[in-house]
């Protein structure tokens, strides 16, 4: 991964058996890429930097467009590392707050 002079994400993809590397540029925003575990070296955290947090208001989202068909929970899987998980479910502010996590877990 790299960025071009305009700040766009550049993905470098090996092609033709690795004999050449083709740059891939996104035409839309946001720009995202996926990488396999272990491809990039981990950086040491800079603990002197204070993260910027900002509360954003969430307007009425209307009725949910998703229907839950089935929910499966296995308490023995608590603490499993992500790379060994069959499924990973992420939640954000859309659930309303930490008090609603039990709803996601059920």
C-alpha positions as CSV (number, residue, x, y, z in Angstrom):
1,X,0.0,0.0,0.0
2,X,1.1,3.5,-0.7
3,X,-0.3,6.9,-1.5
4,X,0.2,9.0,-4.7
5,X,1.1,12.7,-4.7
6,X,-2.6,13.6,-4.6
7,X,-3.1,11.6,-1.4
8,X,-5.1,8.7,-3.1
9,X,-4.6,5.2,-1.9
10,X,-2.4,3.1,-4.3
11,X,-2.7,-0.7,-3.9
12,X,0.2,-2.7,-5.4
13,X,-0.9,-6.0,-6.9
14,X,1.5,-8.6,-8.2
15,X,0.6,-9.8,-11.7
16,X,1.8,-12.4,-14.2
17,X,3.2,-14.7,-11.5
18,X,4.9,-11.8,-9.7
19,X,7.0,-10.7,-12.6
20,X,5.4,-7.2,-12.5
21,X,3.5,-5.2,-10.0
22,X,0.3,-3.3,-11.1
23,X,-0.8,-0.2,-9.2
24,X,-4.5,-0.1,-8.5
25,X,-6.2,3.3,-7.8
26,X,-9.7,3.8,-6.5
27,X,-12.1,6.0,-8.4
28,X,-14.5,6.6,-5.5
29,X,-14.4,7.5,-1.9
30,X,-13.9,6.2,0.7
31,X,-10.8,4.4,-0.4
32,X,-10.3,1.0,1.3
33,X,-8.0,-2.0,0.9
34,X,-7.8,-5.4,2.5
35,X,-4.5,-7.1,3.3
36,X,-3.7,-10.6,4.6
37,X,-2.5,-10.9,8.2
38,X,1.3,-10.5,8.6
39,X,1.8,-8.6,5.3
40,X,2.4,-5.3,7.0
41,X,4.7,-4.8,10.0
42,X,3.1,-3.4,13.1
43,X,4.0,0.1,14.2
44,X,4.9,1.0,17.7
45,X,2.0,3.1,19.2
46,X,2.8,6.8,19.9
47,X,1.2,7.2,23.3
48,X,2.0,10.9,23.4
49,X,-0.8,11.6,20.9
50,X,-4.2,12.3,22.4
51,X,-6.9,10.8,20.1
52,X,-9.5,13.3,18.9
53,X,-13.0,12.2,19.8
54,X,-16.2,13.9,18.6
55,X,-19.8,13.1,19.4
56,X,-22.0,13.3,16.3
57,X,-25.8,13.6,16.6
58,X,-27.7,10.7,15.0
59,X,-31.0,11.8,13.4
60,X,-34.0,9.5,13.3
61,X,-33.0,6.6,11.2
62,X,-36.5,5.4,10.5
63,X,-37.6,1.8,10.6
64,X,-34.9,-0.9,10.2
65,X,-34.5,-2.4,6.7
66,X,-33.0,-5.5,8.1
67,X,-34.8,-8.6,9.4
68,X,-32.9,-11.0,11.7
69,X,-33.6,-14.5,10.5
70,X,-31.5,-16.4,13.0
71,X,-29.2,-15.6,15.9
72,X,-26.6,-18.1,17.1
73,X,-24.5,-17.6,20.2
74,X,-21.7,-19.8,21.7
75,X,-20.4,-18.5,25.0
76,X,-17.4,-20.9,24.7
77,X,-16.0,-18.8,21.9
78,X,-15.4,-15.7,24.1
79,X,-11.9,-14.4,23.5
80,X,-11.2,-16.3,20.3
81,X,-8.6,-14.5,18.1
82,X,-10.1,-12.9,15.0
83,X,-8.0,-14.9,12.5
84,X,-9.4,-18.1,14.0
85,X,-13.0,-17.0,13.9
86,X,-15.5,-18.2,11.3
87,X,-17.5,-15.0,11.6
88,X,-16.9,-11.6,13.0
89,X,-19.7,-9.1,13.7
90,X,-18.8,-5.5,14.2
91,X,-21.2,-2.9,15.6
92,X,-21.1,0.9,15.8
93,X,-23.1,3.8,17.1
94,X,-26.1,2.5,15.2
95,X,-26.9,0.2,18.1
96,X,-27.4,3.2,20.4
97,X,-24.8,2.5,23.1
98,X,-23.1,-0.2,25.1
99,X,-26.4,-1.0,26.9
100,X,-27.6,-2.6,23.7
101,X,-24.6,-5.0,23.2
102,X,-26.6,-7.9,24.8
103,X,-29.1,-7.5,21.9
104,X,-26.2,-8.0,19.4
105,X,-24.8,-11.0,21.3
106,X,-28.2,-12.8,21.4
